[in-house]
Amino acid sequence: MAKILIVDDEKTIRESIKTMLDEEGYETETAQDGLEALNKLQSDNYEVVITDIKMPNMDGMELLEKASKLSPNSFFLIMTAYASVKTAVDAMREGAYDYLIKPVEFDDLILRIKRLVDFKKLSLENKYLRQRVSAEKGFQNIIGKSEPMKKVFNLIERVAPTNSNVLIMGKSGTGKELVAKAIHYNSLRKDQIFLPVNCGAISENLIESELFGHKKGSFTGAIDDKAGLFKVADGGTLFLDEIGDLPLNLQVKLLRAIEDKEFLPVGATKSVHSNVRIIAATNQNLYDKTKSGKFREDLYYRLNVIEVKLPSLNERKEDIPILVNHFVEKYCNEMGKKVLGVDNDTMKTLMAHNWRGGVRELENIFERAVIFATGDIISVDDLSDHVRGSMPVHTFPDSLKEAIHDFEKDHILKVIKKYSYNKEEAAKALSIGLSSLYRKMEELGIPTKSPEELNN
């Protein structure tokens, strides 16, 4: 049953409504004014708030305005003894779902609450369906069929249903936020908020207030109470991107918020509860930063319950053809152009290029290429200068399948030689399993023994 907060400065009214709703099976709590109600909304979740308009300390309209930021998922029923159209309209404009005229008819109140709860359930179901579509779309946007990406997909599927914290590690352009969204939208929190925060994009002076909120007057410019992102994301997932840039002094506060599920807003004396799942991401080596004292070791292990390592595009070049097809189709649809794909020389150039910017660099290149393409096939001339410089001096066969085959063979052989035919080390460097490496070597005709072993 729904959890309901009853707010009225008249004890007789709030207690009688509580008794009646308790008998109907609802879970209820009471507050004697808007200020007490606001404090309760900060520390707990209520599906329905029934509040009087005229109250001391903070009236119902002010409560409605402030609560819309703290508890946006709560539905408000306004009670007023002033049966004016203006009062009702003002309340509805501020976000109230419905209003009641005092003295309240209990049968009418029960009917309205039942209607409201049914409406909220329908709204959540619609929200769930929209987010499921979004989830499936987000998962599909993580494109790849290579062995390293299959490992990532498998890990997402296993990790998503849990509440464990996740640390995503990968270079810029590897799709860390896409993976975080896929985890969230396939989790038990999928019908709650996914809130991304770039820890490196917020100034050190403001980041504590942004994450944990502040009380009015706690510092210059704090003209009102502010709910931090930890509170806004309550019940959902907080994605902390570039976590390695978080100042050391805030790392302590973050650790406590994760461990205790509560935190102290700036200038506050009372802790605020928040149940969020943390997904953090970084392009830095946090373990090395713990050794140098630039990142707290206890926070590192608290965040790194499950680690997802994303391969760079250079480590999964076999995915380039399907990524190219995806981006060509995407930007043709956006620009109303008809481009069928790329020619063999272009694909050879892309396979030879050093992708320092990862998938994001590849996407930017094809947004530009589709703009400048004059025919239905993208050629090397349509690529930007720095990519054209990657045109390989050695030649590949015209067949795309054969070209990828030759590239894979050359690349695997080069890595195996680099590690002196130590297949376990080579498999790690290639980000594939040992059995997959042996299978690839057999398919590509690469000897499993070194020349020295073959001669003995």
C-alpha positions, 0 to 999 in steps of 0.5 A: 500500500502507499505511504502517506504523509498527513500535514495539518496544524490541527491535531484533531484533523491530522489524527482522524485522517491518519486513523481512517487511512490506517484502517484502510491499510495505508502506511501513514505519518503526520506532521504539524506544519510544512517545515516538519513535513519538509524535514520528513520528505528529506529523509523518507519517501512518500507516495502521497502528501495530504496537506493543509494550505494555512499553517504556521512556519511554512504553509502548504503552498510553500511546502508544495513548491519546495517539495517539488525539488526534494521529492518530485515523485510525491503526489500532493492533495491540498486541503483548504477551508477557503473554497475559492477557485484561485486557491485551487488553481494556484495549488494545481499550478504548483504541481498539486494533483487534486484538492479537497474542501474542508471539512473533509468527507472521508469517503471522498478522500478514500476515493481520491487517494485510490484514484491517485494511487491507480494513476501513479501506478499507471504513470510508473508503468508508462515510465517503465515501458519508456525506459525499457525502450530507452534501455534496449536502445542504449544497449544496442548503441554499444556496438561490437561483435569482437571477443573483448566486447562480448566479454563486456556484454556478458559482464553487463548482463551479470552485473546489472540485476545487482545493487553492487557498485561498479567501476568502469575503466577505459580511455576517452571515447570507449563509451563509459556512459553508454555502459553505465546506462546499460547497467542501470536500465537493465537493473532493478532501479530501471524505473528510477532516475539515472543521474550522470555527474562529471566530477572533473567539470565542476569546480572544487569550490562547488562540487561538495554542494552539488553532490550533497546539497547545502542549507540556506546561508551556509556560504555566500550565495546560498540563498536557499536550501538545495538538495544535492545530487545524492538526494535527487538520485535517491532510489536510482543510480548516480553515475560519477564520471571522471571520479579520479578528479574528485578532491581528496577531502571530498573522497572521505565524504563520498566514502561515508555516503556510500557506506552509511547511505547518509550524508551531511549537506553543507551547513546542516546539522542533521544527516540526510538518507539516500539509497543510490547505486554508484557507478563510477568511471575513469580514464585514469589508473586509480590503483596507481593513484592510491599508491601515490596518495592521490586517491583514497585506497578505501574508497577505491575498493568500495567503488571497485566492487565490480570492475568493467574494463572497456577495450580501446578501438585499437584493441578491437579493430575487427568491430570497425566495419560494423561501427562504420555501417552504423555511423553511415546509416545514422548520419545519412538519416539525420542529413537526408543523404544516400550513402551505401558505405565505404570502398575497400581503400577507405576500409584499409585506411581505417583499419591501419589508423591509430585510433587515439580518440576511440569510437568517438573519433571514428564517429566524428570522422564519419559525420564529416565524411557523410557531409562531404560525400558526393557519391553513394560510396565514401572514398579516402578523399572524403576522410579528414587529412589525419586519417588519410595519412594512415593509408597503409603502404602494403596492399590488402586484397580488394575483398573486404572479408579477405582484407580483414582476414589478412589484417587480423593475421598480421596483427595477431602474428605481430603480438605473438612475436612481441611476447616470444610466442607466449600465448597466455601473454599474447591473449591478454594483450589481445584482450581475448581468451586463450582458447579464442586465440588458439581458434583464431590461429587455427582459422588464420593459419598461424603456427602455434609453435615458434620457429625455434620449436618447429626446427627442433 
